Each structure stands twice: as C-alpha cells, then as structure tokens.
Amino acid sequence: MKKLLLALALVVGSQFVHADEPKKETKKVCVDVKDKAGKTVTDTKTGKVKQNCKEVKQHKKLEGTAVPVKK
C-alpha cells in the first residue's frame, strides 16, 4: 500500500514540474524561394517574391573567457 501511494505521489508531483518550464523564445525567419537557375520565384497573382518561413528557437549566447597562451 505504501509503494502504491508513493508511486501515485511521484506521478502527480512530476506533472507540476513540467508545467513550470518557461517557453523558448522563437523568431520567424523567411528565405526567398529560388528556381533551378538561381532566380527568385514570384507569385503570379500578387507579383511578390515567394518565401519559405519557419519558426526558429533562439538560444542564449554564453559569455566565455579567453584561452591562456602557452609560453
């Protein structure tokens, strides 16, 4: 009985841990579509350049220290 209660408590407690994770910041990146010849493809109706857009996660850049030079 104790093992069952312990397992149940762990399952319920683990759900709250996952809910507190912060969402990653995303950035929308668009790239022009090119044909085989390397020219940009334009939309026939609007006349605008076609683009492929994706949502990309932004990672924090970590600061480092300089590597010491051997003498």
C-alpha positions as CSV (number, residue, x, y, z in Angstrom):
1,M,0.0,0.0,0.0
2,K,2.8,2.4,0.8
3,K,4.5,1.7,-2.5
4,L,1.3,2.5,-4.3
5,L,0.8,5.8,-2.5
6,L,4.5,6.7,-3.2
7,A,4.2,5.9,-6.9
8,L,0.9,7.9,-7.1
9,A,2.6,10.9,-5.4
10,L,5.5,10.8,-7.8
11,V,3.3,10.8,-10.8
12,V,1.2,13.7,-9.6
13,G,4.2,15.7,-8.5
14,S,6.0,15.2,-11.8
15,Q,3.1,16.8,-13.7
16,F,3.6,20.1,-11.8
17,V,7.3,20.2,-12.7
18,H,6.7,20.0,-16.4
19,A,4.1,22.8,-16.2
20,D,6.5,25.3,-14.8
21,E,9.1,25.1,-17.6
22,P,9.5,28.5,-19.4
23,K,8.6,28.7,-23.1
24,K,11.5,29.2,-25.5
25,E,11.7,32.4,-27.4
26,T,11.1,31.9,-31.1
27,K,11.9,34.1,-34.1
28,K,10.3,33.9,-37.6
29,V,12.9,33.5,-40.4
30,C,11.9,33.8,-44.0
31,V,14.0,32.8,-47.1
32,D,13.3,33.6,-50.7
33,V,12.3,30.7,-52.9
34,K,14.7,30.2,-55.9
35,D,14.3,28.1,-59.0
36,K,16.9,25.8,-60.6
37,A,18.6,28.7,-62.4
38,G,19.0,30.6,-59.1
39,K,16.4,33.3,-59.8
40,T,13.8,34.2,-57.3
41,V,10.3,32.9,-57.8
42,T,7.5,35.5,-57.9
43,D,3.8,34.8,-57.2
44,T,1.7,35.3,-60.4
45,K,-1.3,36.8,-58.7
46,T,0.3,39.3,-56.3
47,G,3.7,39.8,-58.0
48,K,5.5,39.4,-54.7
49,V,8.5,37.1,-54.2
50,K,7.6,33.7,-52.7
51,Q,9.2,32.9,-49.3
52,N,9.6,29.9,-47.1
53,C,9.1,30.9,-43.4
54,K,10.0,28.9,-40.3
55,E,9.8,29.4,-36.5
56,V,13.3,29.0,-35.0
57,K,14.2,28.8,-31.3
58,Q,16.6,31.5,-30.1
59,H,19.3,30.3,-27.8
60,K,21.1,32.5,-25.3
61,K,24.7,33.2,-26.1
62,L,27.0,32.3,-23.3
63,E,30.0,34.5,-22.5
64,G,33.3,32.8,-22.2
65,T,36.8,33.6,-21.1
66,A,39.9,33.9,-23.3
67,V,42.1,30.8,-23.6
68,P,45.6,31.4,-22.0
69,V,48.5,31.4,-24.4
70,K,51.3,28.9,-23.8
71,K,54.8,30.3,-23.4
